[in-house]
Amino acid sequence: MKTALPLITLAILAACQTAAPPPAAQPESVAMDPSAPAITEIKPSAGEQWLLGSAEARIVMVQSWNEIASYVEKQAASRPNASVILAPGATPDAPEFLACGDKPLAAVFDADETLIWNTGSTGAYRRMGKEYDPITWGEWERTGAGKAVAIPGALDGVARIRAAGVEVIVNTNREAANVEGNIATLAQAGFGEFVHGSTLFLKGDTPGGSAKDARRYAISENYCVVALVGDQLGDIADIFNDKTLRPAERRSLSAASAFDSLWGQGWFILPNPLYGPSIAGSMDDIFPAETYWEPASKD
Amino acid sequence: MKTALPLITLAILAACQTAAPPPAAQPESVAMDPSAPAITEIKPSAGEQWLLGSAEARIVMVQSWNEIASYVEKQAASRPNASVILAPGATPDAPEFLACGDKPLAAVFDADETLIWNTGSTGAYRRMGKEYDPITWGEWERTGAGKAVAIPGALDGVARIRAAGVEVIVNTNREAANVEGNIATLAQAGFGEFVHGSTLFLKGDTPGGSAKDARRYAISENYCVVALVGDQLGDIADIFNDKTLRPAERRSLSAASAFDSLWGQGWFILPNPLYGPSIAGSMDDIFPAETYWEPASKD
């Protein structure tokens, strides 16, 4: 520790030291089985370090939430008469949006990695050396309340949006069967009490599984939606979720002229480099031929 | 491929198919050495897939660049008389900024993962199964022009900033010794011709190695800097680069009240989940004790 650090830094350090150390992150199987391979240190992935740990990600999130709240405040003041929800059958060539009439305004948010970070389950998967599995995830939905944290900037952003008279509605692929745990998770992260079928829409509420358009239409029966916010394109419109699209095709579709002006103007994406349909692509997809380079001298 | 895809999607697909397939991503050593272990498929990391390949990252970048350009345009219209560069000796308790006088306005950008993505070198490291090494990186600085790409939104953002009469200046830790390659890399990515010592500042231009404050002061001799943009806190101020800070302390320092209102208002961070001082932290840092959770039934 440098001696020149200002007092506020010392105060920060003191605050950090109040947390008790967490349980050791060593899998039991290693300790119990002497024939097991040498213990390798369990480490967070680079993406986990960046998203959940870095000052940089905190700042990106605060910047983004400020922009979302400012946009919604402006919309609340100007009272648009068309929503940002694509109408059924809309295409890039015929991008129609739902009409609003005089319905009250709402902003619709995904939950996971949009309002909350799933720090508890992400750490558990890492300690177990597992990727996502539905059994563990279901248990997380039911029992994780208090172990998921509000994303930096989200509580302020949601408060500003509500203060502007705009309803905050959650449209998540958490399961309707786990409704109590999901409501408790959002409440304990500080977002207040959502009401299933009114301000909270879950997988199973409408046909189509994880596709969210049907729930967006249900929300639109009562609200004029002025903002859609998520970490994946499926939080915006099902048209982006065609699983046959390669990454470059998906990027191009999101950049179609009918859609591109919406990003940051009603449609908002927050960074999540950990999981989801955004995490896809072969070497050829991610490092395309026109950028191929190799050093002359390889070790 | 679904038959219902609209014409524009087909046009996108056709455009994607014009690129020739890249060279095979299989290391030579595997082919040449029959005793080598079984070939494991080389895959991009999740962070690489997200940042360089996903529609979501493209959108986050476009959103961010729009905000940066809009902010600089507003500053150009209002002509501030203080810069966003912290004065020497500034602390969170005494956050003083450089004065501007009537100097012309400038916006200062990091290069790597701020203006450009280093797609060529990132792919090369992945194919070689290596992390960053200085020999390869030096060669990349000298020969990578044309294989680094403009970040989505950056070319438009830089054009808007220049159109507002604000000078675009690059402050990067690429080496002064490789100045020609670095100028060529930025030019071939579409950003125009930067001039060393005038609009381009490199490592080695001032004492302090990779610390950028000295270069920020040099820039400020001629310009009033209204925006600082990067992917790491060191692109904003050296005060954040204290290597003794744990991730939570670094986050807290960036959130000190004197600094927090600057993010998105003169200080801007773009997401980079791949490398840098933002990628740090143990299991205890990233998954703090208060979020500890484990499932009752582990497989």
Interface residues (C-beta under 8 A of the other chain):
Chain A: M1 K2 L5 P6 L7 I8 T9 I12 L13 A15 C16 A19 A20 P21 P22 P23 A25 I42 K43 P44 S45 A46 G47 E48 Q49 W50 L51 L52 G53 S54 A55 E56 A57 R58 I59 V60 V62 Q63 S64 N66 E67 T91 P92 D93 T119 G120 S121 T122 G123 A124 R126 R127 M128 K130 D133 I135 T136 E139 W140 T143 G144 K147 A148 V149 D231 Q232 L233 F240 D242 T244 R246 P247 A248 E249 R250 R251 S252 L253 S254 A255 A256 D260 W263 G264 W267 F268 I269 L270 P271 N272 P273 L274 Y275 S278 I279 A280 G281 S282 M283 D284 D285 I286 F287 P288 A289 E290 T291 Y292 W293 E294 P295 A296 S297 K298 D299
Chain B: M1 K2 L5 P6 L7 I8 T9 I12 L13 A15 C16 A19 A20 P21 P22 P23 A25 I42 K43 P44 S45 A46 G47 E48 Q49 W50 L51 L52 G53 S54 A55 E56 A57 R58 I59 V60 V62 Q63 S64 N66 E67 T91 P92 D93 T119 G120 S121 T122 G123 A124 R126 R127 M128 K130 D133 I135 T136 E139 W140 T143 G144 K147 A148 V149 D231 Q232 L233 F240 D242 T244 L245 R246 P247 A248 E249 R250 R251 S252 L253 S254 A255 A256 D260 W263 G264 W267 F268 I269 L270 P271 N272 P273 L274 Y275 S278 I279 A280 G281 S282 M283 D284 D285 I286 F287 P288 A289 E290 T291 Y292 W293 E294 P295 A296 S297 K298 D299
